[in-house]
Amino acid sequence: MERQILHIDVNNAFLSWTAVEMLKEGQKIDIRTIPSVIGGDETRRAGIVLAKSMKAKQFGIVTGETIYQAKRKCPQLQVFQGKYKKYKEYSDKLYNLLLEYTDKIERYSIDECFLDMTDYLMNQKLIDKAYEIKRRVKEQLGFTVNIGISSNKLLAKMASDFKKPDMVHTLYPSEIPTKMWNLPVSELFMLGRKTVPKLQAMRIKTIGDLAKTEQIKLIKKFGKHGNLIWQYANGIDNSEVSYKQEKPKGIGNSTTLPMDISEIEKIEEVLLALTEHVAYRLRKNGMLANVVTVQLRTSDFKDFTHQGRLKVATCSTKIIYEKAKSLLEEMLKEKKRIRLVGVRVDNLVEKDEMQISLFNTEKTEKLEKLDNILDSLNKKYGYNSVTRAGKMKIHKIVKLKEE
C-alpha cells in the first residue's frame, strides 16, 4: 500500500505565535501585518532575527541576520522578544489537534510535524484531510500552516516549502519532473551550503540536473552523502514517520455530507460509521470514554452540540453509539436539514487503571469480544473489510472526514 504522508509547517511560527498571544492580550495591531521580527536584545548588535513578517521580508530582511542590519534596511522595524514557553504551548496545541487525525506523528521540530495517515483515511482523500487540518488550525488556533502531501516524508516536506503562506501542495513521484526538478539545487532538502558551489562547479544548477547525474560520479565526489542527495533529487526516501505514542485527551470524528440530509435514519447510519472509528481508536489507545458529544451543522451553517455522560467508562462501539443515537434524537425533535455530523468522546481514562465495574456483565463482555474480533480482522485485511450491518449503506451516502 502506498503510504499517505503529510508534512505540517507553521508559517513564521515564532512571529505568528507571538502575534496570536498579543491579540489575546488586547493588542490592536496584528504584528504579522507590519514590518516586524522576533529577535534577541535589539540594544546589542549581536542580537539576530529569528522570524520575520512578510512586510519585513519585503525590505530584504532575512532570518539569521543581526537586528542592527535589519534596522538599517527598515528603520521602522518593530522588534519583539521571543517567548519560548508560550511557543511550546502553541506547539503542543497544534500537536493535540493533529492527534485527532492519526496517532503516528513525528514532531520534527517545534513548528513542524510529519503525519502518517496511511491507516487513518477510511476511504477518504488525503488532500481533503489536509484542507480540513489547515482550516481548523486557522480557525481554532489562530495561525496558519503550509501542508505538503506525498507518499514519503522527503517529498511531503519539499511540497510544504512551495508557495506560502496558508497553502496545501502535493508532490507525488509522478509530479517530480514538473514541480521539483526545475528548482535550484540549493532548495533540495539536506543539501548543505558548502555542497552547493561544488555542485555548481560540476554544472549542476537545478535539482533535475542532480537527479540526472550519474550516481557513481556523485558517490566518488561526496561519498555516502553523494548517494543520499542523488536519491533525494529523484524523490527516493524510505524513512518511516518516527513517532512516540501519546495518549489523546479526546477523540473525534466528523463528516461534511455531499448533500443535505433530513431523514433521521440516514443520519443515524452516518453516526454509526463515525462512532465505529472513534471507538476503534479508543481501543487502539487502550482508553475508555466517559462523555459522548454529538455535533450537527444545518444547511444554513448553524452548529448544535449535545453532550451526555455514560453510566460507566467504555470503549464499546455499541454502547457509545446508543448514547450518541439518543443524543441525536433529542437534537432532532424538530426536522432539520443536516450538512455535517460529528461525534466525539472525552474524559478519557486508561483502561488498565480502571477497576472492574459492577456494570460489567456477560453482555458487555460479549460486546468487547465482538469489537476485538472486528478490530483484528480490519487490522489484518484493511479498515472496512469487515463491517456491521448498519454501516452497509454508509459509503453510498458519505465520504468521511475525521475531525
N, C-alpha and C positions, 0 to 999 in steps of 0.2 A: 504494500500500500504506500502510495506517495505521501510523504509527510506534509503536514499543514502547519506552517510556521509563521508567526507574527513577530515583528520587532517594534516595540513601542519606545518612542524617543520624545521626551518632553521638550517643547520648543522654549529655548532660552530659560532653562529651568530655574536657575537662581534668581534671575530678574523677574520671571513670571511669578514665582512663589512669593517673592518679596512684595510684588505688586498686589497680589491677592490678599496678603496679610494686611498691607497698608489700607486697602479699600475696606476691609472688615473693621479696621480701627477708625474709620471715618474720613480717611484721606479722600479729597475731592478729585484729584488728578490721578489717572492711571499712568504710572511711570513707564509703562510699555509704549505709550503714545508720544513720549517726548525723548529728546536725546538724553539717555541715562545709562549708567553702568553700575554693576556691582563690583566693588574692588576693595583693596586694603585702605589703610590710612592715607588720605589724599595729601596730608601735610608732609608725608615722606615721599621722596622721589622714587623710592623702591617699590611703593605700592603698585600692584598690577591689576589690569582689567580681568575679571573672572567671567563676566557675562555682560552683554550689551543689548540695547534695544535696537529695533530696525532703524529708528531715526538716527541713532548713534552710528550704526553701520554705514549709513549714507554719507557720513563725514569721513569715512575711511578708517574708523576706529576698529581695531581687531583685538580679539581675545589674546591675552598674554603680554600686551604692551603695557608700559607704565602709565599710571594715572597722569603723570606730568606730560607725557607725549600725547595722550588722548585729549587733555585740556588744551594743548596747543592747536590741535586740529579743530576743536569745538569749545570755545571759551565758555559757552552757556551750558556745558555738560553738567548734569546732576549726578553726583556720586553717592551711592548708598552702601552701607556696611552689610556684609553677609551675616546671616543668622542661621548657623548650621544646625542648631537644634530644631528650628522651625522647618528647615529643608528636609530633615529626616522625617518629621511628622507628615509633610506633604508626600514624600516618597512612600511612606507606609500607607497613606490613604489611597494612593494610586494602586499599590500592590494589593490591598484588601479588595478594591473594586475588581481588579483583574482576577482575583481568586474566585470570583463568581462565574468565570468563564472556563477555567481549567486549573487543575492542581499542579500542572507542570510549568512552573515559572522560574526562569533564571534571572536573578537580579544582577544584570551585567555591570551596572553602576548605579549611583544614587538616582539617576534620571533615565535609565534605560532598562528595559526588560525584554527577554525572549519568551514567547509563549508557544508551547507545543499543543496545538489544537486537534491533533490527529484523531484522538478517540473521543472528542467532545462536540463534534459538529452536528450529530444526529440528522444527517441528510440535509444540512444547511450549507450555504455557500460561505467560504471563508471571508470573502470580501464584504458580505453583509454583516458578519460579526465585527469586522474591522471598523466599518462605518458606525455600527452601534456603539462600540467602545469609544470611538472618537467623540461621538455626540454626548455620551454620558459623562466623560471626563470634563468636557467643556461646561455642561450644564450643572453637574453636581459638585465638581471640584474647583471650577473657575479658571482653569488654564487649558492650553491646547497641546496636542501631541501630533507628531507625524507617525504614521504606521506603515511599515513595509511588509509586504506579503510575498511569500515564496514557499518552495519545497525544502529549503535548507536555511541555516542561520546566516551564512555569508550573504546570500542574495537578498534575504529579508532586510538585513542591516543596510546593504547598499541601497535598496529601494527606499528605506526611510530617510536617506540622506538626499533624495531628489528634492524637487521644489518644496519650499517651506513658506509659511507655517500652516498648521492645521490641515494637513493633506494625507491622503491614502494613496499609496503607489504599489503596483505589482512589479515583480521582476522574476518571472519564471525562466527556466533554462531556454525555452524557445524564444524569449524576448531579449536574451543577452546580446545578440548582434546589433539590434536596433536601439536598445536602451542603455547598454553598458560599454560596448566596445568603442564607441566614439568619444568616450570621456577621456580627459587627460590621465595619463598613467598615475599621476600623483594622487588621484582620487580613489585608487584601489585600496581596499581595507588591508591593514597590516603592512603597508609599504612605507618603510622609514624614509625620512627626509634625505639621509645620506645615500640611499639607493637610487633615488630619482635621477640625479645628474649622471650617475653611472649608466643607467638605462638609456637616458637621452643621448649619451655618447655612443651607444650602440644603435642609434637611430630608432629607438623605441619611444615614441611620444604618446601613444594612446594605449588604453587597456587592450584594444583589439590587436595592436602591434605586438604587445607582450604575449597575448594568447596564441598568436600565430608563429612566435619564435620557437625554434627547436628546443624542446625540453632539456635535452642533454647539454646544450650550449649554456643554458641558464644555470644548470647544476654545476658545471665546470667553473662558472664565473662566481656564483654566490653560494655554492654548497647546498645544504638542505633547504635554506631559505629560497634559493632559486627554484626548487621544486614546488615549494609552497606557493610562491607568487604566481607560478605558471598555472597551478591548479586553480587558484582563486580567480585569475584572469579568465579561466574557462568555466567559472561557476561551480567548481567541484569543491564540496565541503560535506563530509560525513559526520561531523561532530554532533553530539547529542545536546539537547537542552538540559543543562545540569541544574537540577532543582533540589531544594531542600523542602521536604514535606512540612507544611504548616497547617494547622487546623483552622478552618474557616470559622468566622463568628456567625455567619448566616449563609444560607444557600437559597438562591432564587432562580426562577426560570420564567420567561415571558415570551409572548409572540405577538407580532402585529399581523393580523389576518389579511389575506389577499382581497377579501371582501367583507363588508359588514354582515354580522350575524345577529339575529334576534331570537332564534329558536333555542330555548334553554338546553334541549337535548344535544344539539351540536356544540354548544359552548361547553357542556359537561365532557364531551369527547375530547375537546382541546385541553380542558383542565386535567383530565386523566393522563394524557400524554406528558404534560408539563410536570405533574406530580410524580410520575414514574421516574423521570430523570432526576428530579430533586431528591427523591428517596434513595435512588441508586447512588448518588454522590454522598448522601448521608452515610450509607452502609460502607461505601468505599473508604470514607474517612474515619470509620469507627465511632460515629457520633449519633446522638439521639436528639430529637427536637421536642421542645415544649410548647412552641407557639406556631400557629399557621396563619398566614396572611394571604388574602386573595385581592388582586388588583384588577380593575376593569377600566378601560377607556372607551368612551362612547364615540359615536360618529362625529359629534361636534366637539371632540377633544376635551371633554370633561373627565377627570380622573376620580375614581372612587376606590377606597380600600376598606376592607373589613377584616378584623383580626379576632382570633379565638385561641384559647388555651386548651391543650389536650389534657385528658384526665391523667395520663402518665406519659413520660418521655418515651418516644418511639422512633423507629426508622422504617416502620411498616408502610408500604405503599398504600395498602387498603385502608388502614386507619387514618393516615394523613389525607387520603383522597375523600374519605367520608366526612372529615371535618371541613375540608375545602369545599366540598359539594354543598354542605349545609350553609356555609358562609355565602356561597354563590346564590343559593335560593333566597336567602334573606336580602341580598343586594338586588335581586331581580324580581321583587314583588310587583314592580311596575315594568312593563315591557320596554326594553331599550335596545337600540342598535349598537352592537359592540364591535370595535375595531381592534382592541388589544386585550389579551387575557394574560394574567400573571399569577404565579403562586410562589410564596417564599416561606421558609421556616427559620425560626430564630430561637434565642435562648438555648443554644446547643450545649450538650454535656457529653463528656467522654463515656462511651458505652461501658468500658471496663471499670469505670469508677462508680457506676450505678449498682445499687444492691438489687437483688431480685425483688420485683414488685409484687404486692398482693394481687395486682390486676393481671399478672401473668397467668394465663390459663392454657389449657390444651389447644384452644382455638388460636391464640396468639403465637404459640409455638409452631403450629402448622403454617400460619402465615409467614413466619420467619423462615421456615424451611423452603416454602414456595419462592420467596424473594431470593434466597441464596441460590436456589437452583436456576432461576431465570438469570441472575447476575453471572453465574459461572458459564452458562450457555452463551449469553451475549458477549462475555469477555473472550470466549473461545472462537465464536463464529461471527462476531460483529454485532453492534447495537442494532436492535430491532429484528435480529434473525429469529428470535422467539419473542412473542408479544402477547398481551392479554386481549381477550376477545373484544373488550370495549374500545381498544385502540385500532381495530382493523380498518376503520374508515378515516382515521385521523389524517393520514398522509395525503388523502384526496382533498382535504379541507384546508390544510395549513402547512406552511413551511416554518418550522420552529425558529425562534430567535431567543436564545438563552440570555437571561439578564440577571 
